[in-house]
Amino acid sequence: MFGLEYPSIELLVEWPTFLGGEGIFGFNKIALINLLAVLLTGIIFRGRQQAGARAQGHAQPG
């Protein structure tokens, strides 16, 4: 169609590993994206939790 060449599907779905070898412990781009998502979510929620605790300012009795 219109003389366009499309890349093969393997370029989209097969991600080569770059750490840990070719096995169950291989680390690739998908694993990196998942790890970053978990870390960033944890950092955001932890920061908001600490900011909320500072903003409330519980009064000390006495």
Secondary structure as UniProt FT lines:
FT   TURN            2..3
FT   HELIX           10..13
FT   TURN            24..25
FT   HELIX           29..56
//
